[in-house]
Amino acid sequence: MMQPDLFADERRTLPLGPDAALLGGFATESAEALISHIQHITASSPFRHMETRSGKRMSVAMSNCGSLGWVSDRSGYRYDALDPLTGNPWPHMPRLFRELAEHAARSIGFHNFTPEACLINQYRPGARLSLHQDMDEQDRTAPIVSVSLGLPATFLWGGHHRACRPKRYSLIHGDVVVWGGASRMIFHGIDVLKEGKHPLTEDVRFNLTFRKVR
């Protein structure tokens, strides 16, 4: 059973909208263990820069763990049980990952969330993620749980239309963002990552994004 103090809120919870919040410092105390798991997972399924449908190379390097993994290439965006780079199933999702995601979701009212996929994103200075909606999941009300580790980043939180001007929120090491329900299809992204150094990740930001697919 998860220890009650394993995931500690060191900064205040900031509501972003209905069914959405930034949980400041929620994963700080478990961050070193999370990073260790990332290193183990990506030794089996290495980071890679996927392509968009148009053949553009993504600036963010990615891997996955769990029963399904998100992949992108010229044939489109989808979930797959196998890593196309290795031909093997994606690495098992560590218990710590799953418990963190479930606990974060419960903290804002999503009590039945069990993630099937965890996208592991590696940002280096200059990388960014443009405004987008997560549309490849069958369940579009279940929450997205996003964990920030390493270098700080600027989170872009828009509206239900791409043209909506996004608000900007600072994300630091250990912060978690959760959104679902009425906010599930909000456009969101990450601004260009700035140069920096972090004692645990050096010049890297890791992002864990947990999703219920089916």
Secondary structure, DSSP 8 states (H G I E B T S, - for coil): ---TTSS---S-EEEEETTEEEETTTTGGGHHHHHHHHHHHHHHS--B--B-TTS-B-SSEEEEEES-EEEEETTEEEEESB-TTTSSB-----HHHHHHHHHHHHHTT-TT---SEEEEEEE-TT--EEEE---S-S-SSS-EEEEEEES-EEEEE--SSTTS--EEEEE-TT-EEEE-GGGTT--EEE-------BTTTBS-EEEEEEE---
